[in-house]
């Protein structure tokens, strides 16, 4: 590209300044102040040299195709680490040297050629993504929203170009780099891509697990899974769920048993309707018929829609033998066995 596109000699000072500013030397471009510091001129003098220069003398119009080939090669390999792309362009013979992509973007703008990608940094590493690719902050925010909703998430669910063909592991590696840069990121199973963020204040799954353990402590993982399933959301494998419980503060895991290390205050984790249902069921050995529970809950002033909302979605209660409801953990705490 350099040979075909540039009509440029760097042996005189002004040409070197022009090349440095626009990145024509492959170093990525620099502002007036930085160039002035490098060559011993004032910022204003550098600005004058740049502004008074006719840029057309530095380009061969016949070489624009070479620039287009380089841009096409970059676009076909997105997303990627900038250094990897720069090395690829050199080793494939498209550029003579390791040409920084920031300079390439500036050159494309000067020649009014489309360059549908941008370079952005993350913890000192430069990445190249398409111009329409979300910001790294937006990707992290979306991942946090998934974790708050589902308790945990998988890297594959965070991919932006999920239907893109032939990108191999490039985007998963980028997503992993973005998410692992978050200070509260924690792996649950790196091999399969499951993770969460340890700030569990608004984590629905963590909150529901605490509700269940407030009612019955300890619980088997099967009971915990059944309570979570009432949310109607897809659940991770048991291995991942156990790893999640193990990382929750105040909760211990022994084999397939989940246990709160200290008593959880019912009043802090259950809403008013759940507390009423819990009290009614507790007074009847953990199990009541549908009609009886409805009647007694109505006596407490509970409206029918509120009742069904609770018994349908709350993790502390489940349907038993079609026309009965039981508290979670009732089977394992000495009550009759449900079927």
N, C-alpha and C positions, 0 to 999 in steps of 0.2 A: 504493500500500500504506500509506504513512504516513497519508494522509487517512482511509482506510477503517478502519485498524486501531487507531491510537493516539488515546486520549483524553488527550492530554498537552500541558501548557503548560510551556514552559521558562523562564518569566519569574520563577519563584522558585527560590532556591538549592537546596532539597532535591530538587525535581523535576529540575533540571539535573544534580545528582549522581547520582540514580537513572538518568537517561537515559545519562549518561556511563559508569556502571559496567556496565550491561547492553547497551550499544550501541544504545539506542533512538534516539540522535541521529545514527545512521549512521556513527559514527567507529570502530566496531569493538569498543568496550568497553575498560575499564581497571581495574587493581586499586586497592585502597584507598589505597596509598601514593602512587601516581601522581596520583590524583584529589586527595588531600590537598595535594600539592605544587602542583597547579594552582589550587586555590581557597583555599589558605592555612589548611587545617585539619589536625589530626592524623589519622594513619591510623586510630586508634581511634574518633575522632568520625565519620569517614566510614563506618566499619563499623556504628556505631550507627544512623546515618541509614538506611542500606540495610536493615539487619536489622529495623528498626521499621516499615518501610513495607509497606503492603498493596498488592502489585503489581496486583491486579485493577482498581484505579482507573485504571491507565494503559492499559488495553486495552478495545477494543470487541469483544465476542464476535461481533457481526454482521460484523466485518471479517476473520475468520479465513480466509475464502475468498480474500481478497486475498493473504494470506501464502501460502496453498497454491498460488496461481497463480505467485507469484514462485519458490517452491521447484521447481515443475514446470518452469519455464523454465530454471532452473539445471541440473537433472538432465538435461534434453534436450540440453544443450550441453557435457557433460563428455567428456573432461577439457579444461581451458582455463586460461588465465592469469586470475587473479582480477580484475585491473584491466579486462580485456576484458569479462568477464561483468558487472561492476559498471556499466560504461559502457553495455553492451547493455540492461540492465534500465532504465536511465534513458532512453535514446533510444527504447525501445519503449513508454515510458509506464507501466511497471509500478512504478517508484519515482519519487519526485519529484526526488531528488538521487542522487549517487553514494553508494550505501549499502554500507558495508563488509560483506563476507559473514560475517566473524567475529561481528558483531553479530546478523546474521540467524540464525545457528546458535544463539546464546544465546536469542534471542526464541522460536525454535521449541521449544527445550528448556523454556522457561518455560511455554509454552502446550501442551506435550506434543504437539507436531505432529512428524511424522517429517521429518527433514532428512538424507537419505542421502548426504551428501557432507562432505568436510573440506577445510580450507585448510592447505597446507603450503608452506614456503619453500625455495628453492634459490638460493643465491648472491644473496640479496636480492630475488628475484622470487617472488611468491606464486602458487601454482598451486592449482586446485580439482580434486579427484578424488573418485570415489565412495568410500563408506566401506569397501567391500570391495577397493579397489584396493591392490596391494602397495605397501610402502614404497619410497621411492626407493633406499634402500640395498639392498633385496632385488632390485630391478630391475638395479642395477649389478652385484650379485653373480652373478645369473643370466647376464648378458652376459659376465662374466669366465669363467664356467664354459664357455660356448659357445666362447669364444676359445681357452681352454686345450685343449678337445677338438678343435675344427675348425681351429685356427690363426688364423682370422679369422671375422667374422660380419657379417650384414646387419641393418640396422635393422628391416626387416620381420619378421625372426625373433625380435625382442625385444618385439614388440607384445603387450600383455596382452589387449586387446579385438580380436583379429584378425578375428573374425566379426561385429563390430559394424557396422551399416549406417548410413551417413549421417554419420559423424564426420569426413569429409574428411581434412584433414591435421592435425587437432588432436592426436591421440595420437602420430603420428610426430614432431611438433614437440616434444612433451613428452619422449619417449624420447631424442631428440637432445640436448635440454637437459640431461637427467640424465647421459647418457654423456659428453658433451663436457666436463662439469664434473669428470670424473676426470682427475687430473694426468698419467697416462700414456696417455690416449686419443690415437689417431692415425687420421686418415683414410687409407684406401687408394684409394677412389674415392667422393667425396662425392656425385657425381651419381647413382650407382646405390645408394648407402647402405652400401658395404663399409667396415669399420673393423677395428682390432685394438687391443690394449693392449701397449705396448712392453716391459713386463716379461715377457720370453719364457722365463723359467726353466723353467716347466712347460708350455710351448707345444709340443704334439705335432708340429705341422707344422714349426716352426722346428728342433726336434730331429732330425726325419727328413731335412730338407734338409741339415743339417750332417753327418749320417751319409753321405748320398750324396756330398757334396763331399769327405769324408775318403777315399772310395774312388776317385772319379774327379773330377778338377778340371781344366778347367771342364766344365759340362754344358749342353746345350740345354734350353730350357724344356720341350720335349716329353718328355725323359728324366726331368726332375724331376717333371712331372705324372704320368707313368706310375708312378714310385716312390711318390708320394703316394696314387695311386689304390688301391694295395694295402691301404690302411687300410680301404677299403670305405665311406668317408664321402663325401658329395657335395663336389665341388671348385668353387671360384669360377672365373670366366672367366680366361683367360690374362693379360689386362691387369691384373686384380686380383692374381693370383699374382706377376706380375713386380714390381708395386708393393710387395708384401709382401717379396719377396727384397731389393729395393732398400733397404728400411728395416731389414733385419737387420744388426746390427753384424758387421763382418769379412767381409761379402759384397758384391760389386759386380755390377752388371748392365751388359752391353754388348749392346744390341739384344735378341736372344732367347737370349743366352748368360749363364749364371749362374756366377760364379767366386768362390771363397774367396780373399781377398787375402793370406792366409798359410796355411801348411799346418795342417790340422786333425789333431790327434792321434787315431789310430784307437782307442787304448786308452781314451780319454776318452769317446768317443761310441758305440762299438759294444759290445754285450754279449758275453759269452764265446762263445756259440754263433755269433754273427755273425762274430766274429774267426776262429773255426775255419773256417767256410764260406768266408770271404774268402781265407784262406791256401790252402785246397785249390784253389779256383778260380784263384787267381793263379798257382799252380804249374802249371796246365794251360791257360795262355793265356786265362784268363777264362771258359772254357766246359768243362763236363763233362756226360756222360750221366747220366741219373737214377740208373741202377743203380750206376755207378762212384762217384758222389758219395755215395750211401747207404752203399756198402761202405767207402769211406775214412773217412767221418764216424763210422761204427760202430767203426772201428779206433781212433778217438780217444776212444771211450767215450760217444759221443753217442747217446741213445736215439731210437728212431724217431719218437715223438710230438713230441719237441723239434726234431728235424730238419724235420719237415713244418710245424711252427709257424713256423720261421724262413723256410723257402723260400716259404711261402705269404704271409706278411705283412711280412717285412723289406723295406725299400725298396732295399737294395743288391743284390738278386738277383731275377731274373725267369725265367720259363719260356721256352724257346726251342725251336722245332721240335718241340713236343709232349713229347719225351722227353729234353730237355737243359735245363740251367740255365746262365745266364750272369751275370756281374757287370754292374751298371749302368755305362754308359759304355764297355763293351767294344767296341761297334761303332765308336765314335768314336775309339778309341785303338789302331787298327791290327789288331784281331782280324778273324775272318771275319764276314761280314754275316749276321745272323739273318734268318729269314723267318717 
